[in-house]
Amino acid sequence: MSATVPETMPRNLVTETGGFAGTRRSQFPPNRPPGYFSPDADPAAVQTFFDANGYLVLENAFAPAVIEELKQETTLICRGDRGELPEHPKADPAEPDASVLQRFLCIHFPHKCSEVMLRAIHNPPTVKTLTTVIGPNVKCMQSMLFIKASGKPGQAWHQDEDYIPTRDRSLTGAWIALDRATQENGCLWVIPGSHRPGILWEQQWHGDRRFDCAEQSVNFPYRDEEAIPVEVETGAVVFFNGYLLHRSLPNRAPEGTYRRALVNHYMSCESFLPWGRTPEGDHNAHHDYRDIIIVAGTDPYAFKGYTSIQKPSVRPSGQGGCDKWGGQDRKYQGEATVPAHPDGGTDPQAGPPV
């Protein structure tokens, strides 16, 4: 920051890199900020912006019919029609969809029970962008389905690399908007360029009712006021680097409003993925998680074979406590005790909050 600018003034952290951003068809947001691209954008412009800022938006990546299918599939998964979810019995056929959807904030690994969700991992415009920002050989290891109905919390500042470790910093999230994402209903916020230092900032429990049970990153040299909202139209994909600081706030839109999003995580095939517990008899330096999907190019470690480890699970929202995420001592401000609640749960290693 310039010495002539008061330290109290928030910095504009976006680096504008220019280049052909593509032929825009989306009308939202009305003014297209830097970092919004169309599928026909110059790949060099896409890569340059992503490298500098750690995120980008690909508009119109998914056709409206595909988005509608994904939303319908979301409801079927929540109802238990694709298999019962842990601690969530199959919904009664007479129960309204809206009542069922209210029970969920996020479902991890929906691609394990849904062919529709699995196909989304291979979306051609998404894969094209991934090969631009990651490289020619790309693998996927995780999916997360966010429902985030009105009143549901957001997620505090975090970096996805805290949850999914890579050796080459190639981890990239692809956040697919199934609904228009706005500041009111809890869109993503990012701190542009915060991926560049390559530091994983310390995490602490926040105790803030605005956020779910995941911890927050702290002590980084950026301010909340320097973050920017990433508002996107349905069918857009937000790509972000695994070291980028990002968060979302609660859905404060009117009752019956959703901010549904499908988030898939990818990385380079060349890197090992030392995710989860190292198997007995193996060394952590050699551990390479193999429950993966190759989406582009070749896998130099194909000789190791592939496994199926994960199953769909439900992420706790914090409503009723965080026992199943961080333990009984993880209480929200003003809470003396945490009551039991059938909120579901999953191992934090299953993936990052978004």
N, C-alpha and C positions, 0 to 999 in steps of 0.2 A: 504494500500500500504506500502511496506517495506520502511524504512527510507533511505535505500541505493539506492533506485530507484528515479531518478529525477522526480519531480512533473509534468514535462512537458511530460513525457513518458505515452502514453495511456495504460491503464490496459487491460489485457485479462480478461473479466468478465465471460466467460463461465466456468461453473463448470462441469467437466467431471465426470460422475457418473458410467460409466461402465455398464455391463450387456449385455445380448443378444439382439442386435438391429434388428435381423431378417435377412432373406435371401434377399439380395438386387437384384432387377431386373433392376431398373432404372440406366441409364448411365450418368445422369446429376444431379447435377454437377459432374465432373469427379472424384474429391476427395470428399468423403462423410464426411462432418464435423460432430462433435458430435451433437446429437440431431435429426438425421435422422433415422427413424425407418421404418420397413416393417410390414404389417399386422400380420405376424407370430412372432413378437417380444415378448419378455417376458414382460407381463404387469407390473411386478415389476420394470423393467428397465425403462419402459415408465413413470410410475408414479414418480419414483425417479428423473429422469431428469427434468420432468415438474415442480415438486415441487421446485427444486433448481434453475431453469433458467427461468421459466415462459412461456416457449414456447416449441414446438417440431414440427417436420415434419413427417407426415405419407405418405410415398411414395406409389404409385399404389393403392390408396384408391378407385378411380373411374376407371372403365373399359373404354377403348378408345371409344367404341360405345356410352356409356352414356355421355361422355364429348362432343362428336360430336352432340348428341341430345341437350345438354344444349347450345352449341354455336348456333345451328340453332334456338332454342327457343329464345335466346337473340335477334337475328335479328328480329324475329316475334314480340316480345314485343316492340322493338324500332320502328318498322314499324306501330304499333298500331293494329296489327292483334289479339291481346289478350285484346283489349279494349283501347280506346284513353287515353293517359296520360295527366295530367293537363298542359295546355298551349302548348301542342304538338299534333296538329291535325294528323290524320292518314296519313301516307305517300302515295303519288301517286304511283300506281303500277309500273309506268315507271321509278321511281327514283331508281338509283342504291343503293344497300345495303350499300356500303361504304359511300355514301353521308348521308344516314340516320344515321348510327352509329356515324358519326362525331358530331352529335348534342348532344350526351349524354356523361356524365362522369359516372353517377351512377343513378340507379333506386332503390328506397327503396320499400320493401315489394313485390318483384315480385312473391312470392309464393301465393299472394292473387289473382293473375290473371292467374296463370300457374300451371297446374298439374305436368309438368315436373320439375319446380322449387320446388314444394311442395315435390315431391318424393325425391329430393336430401337431404332434411332435415333428412330423415330417412335412409340414406346410411349406410348399416350394419358396414363396417369398421370404419366409423366415430362414430357411436353410441357406438361401442365397446370401442373406445378410450375415448369417453366422460364418459362412466361409470367407466373407470379406473381413470381418473383425477378429476372427479367431485364426483361420487358416483353412486349408483344403480338407483336412481330416477332422471330423467333429463327432463327438459322442454325447449322448444324453443320459443322465443318471437319475433324474427326479422330476416329478410333476406335483403341483399343488393346486387345488381348486378352491378358490375363495368365493364365498357366498355373500358375506358382509351385508346383511339386511340393515334397515334403519335401526339405529341405536347400538349397533355392534361397534366394538372398539377398533382402534388402529394398531399399528406396531411402532414401537419406539425406534430411534436411530440405531441402525445396525449395518453390518457388512456381511454379505452372504458367505464370504470366505471363512468367517468364524465357524460356520456350520458345515461347509463342504470344502475341505482342504485340497488344493491343487499345488503342484510343484512349480508350475510355470505361470501362475496368475492369469490363466486363460478362462477361468470360470465366468460364465455369462448367463444372466437371467433373461428370459423372453416372456414378458408380462402381457398376456393377450386380453384386451378389453372386451368382455362379453356385454357390458353396458357402457354407455358414455360415462367416463370418469371425470368428475368435477371436484372442486374444492369442497363443495357442500356434501357430496356423498363419500368423500374419503379417498381422493386420488393419491397417487404417489407424489412425494416431495423428494428432491435430490439435492445434494451439494455438489455442483459441477466441479470437476477436477480433483475431488477428494480421494480418488483412487490413485493419483500419481505418486504420493509418498511411499506407497507400498507398505504401510504400517497397519497392523490390526490393533485397533484401539481397545483399551481395557473395557470390559463389560461389567455392569453392576445392575442390581435390581432397582427398578424405578419407583415402584409403589404408586404409580400414577394411573388412575382409573380410565384415562383416555386410551390406554394401551393394554394389550393382552399380556400373557404370562411370560413372554420372552424378555430377556434382559436388554438393557440399552447400552450403546457405546458411549463412553465418556472421555473427557480430557483431550478432545481433538481441537485443533486451532481454527474452528469455524463457528459461526453463530447461526442460530435458528433463522434470523432475519436474512441470512445470505442464501438460504435454500430457495429453490424455485418449484412451483407446482407443475406437474406434468399432466395437464388435462388432455384427454384424448377421446376421440370418437370411437364408437363401437367398431370392432374389426381391426383397430390399430394394435401394434405390438411395441412395447417399450423394452428396449435392450439396455442392460446395464452391467458394468464390470463387477466382479465379485468383491472388489475392494471399495466400491463406491458407497459412501454413506447415504442412506435413504430411509424414509419412514412414511407412514400414512397416519392420518387423524381419523377419529370416529366418523361413521356415516350419520350425519345430522340432517339428512334429507327427510321429507315427510314419510310417515309410516307407509309401508308397502313398497318402498324404494330399495333397490339393490345396487351394489357395486360388485358385480360378479366378475371374476378374472381367473383365467387359467395361466399358471406360471410354470414354465419348464426351464430346467437348468442344463446347460451344455458346457463342454470344455474341449480342449484339443485331445485327439486320440493319442498323441505322442507322449502325453504325461501320464504317469501313474496317478491313481486316485486312492490315497490312503485314508479312506472314509470308514468310520465305525471302528469297532474293536479289531485289533490284529488277531487273526485266527491263531489258535494254539499251535505251536511248533513253527510259526512263521516269524519273521523279523519285521519290525515296523518299517525298516528301510526298503523292504521288498514287497510290502503289502500293496495290492492293487485290486480295489473293489471292482467286481466284474458283473454286477447286475446293471448292465448298461445297454444302450441301443445305439448302433452306429447310424448316423443320419447323413453323412457325407464322407467321400473318400474311402480310405482304407485304415484298418486298425493294425498297427505294427505288432500288437500283442495278442492277435487273434489266436495264436497257438495255445494261449492259456485257457481258452474256452470262455463260456458265459454261464452265469448262474441266475436264479430267480430267488431273491432273498426277501424283498419287501412285499408287504401287503397293504391294502388301503387302511388308513387309520384316521382318527379324528383329532384335530388340534383343539386344545382347551382355549376358550375365549377369555377366561378369568372371571366370568360371571359364576360365583359360587366358590371361587378359590382356585389356587394354582398348585394344589398338592401333587397332581399328576404331571406337572411340568418341572417345578423347581423345589418342591418340598414344602412342609408346613410352615417354615419360617419365611416363606415368600408371601407376605401379606400386603394388601393395599393400605394406603394411608388411612388411619382412623379405624382399622379393623383390629380387634383384639383377638379374635379367633376366626378360623376359616371353616365354614360349614361344609359338610359333604354335599356334593352335587354331581349328578350324572352327566358331566360335561365332556367326557371322553379324555383321551390323552395320547401322547406319543413321545418318544425319545427325542430330545433336541437334536440329536444327530440325524434325525430323519429329514431335516432341512430347515432353511431359514424362514423367518417371518417376512412377509411382504405386505 
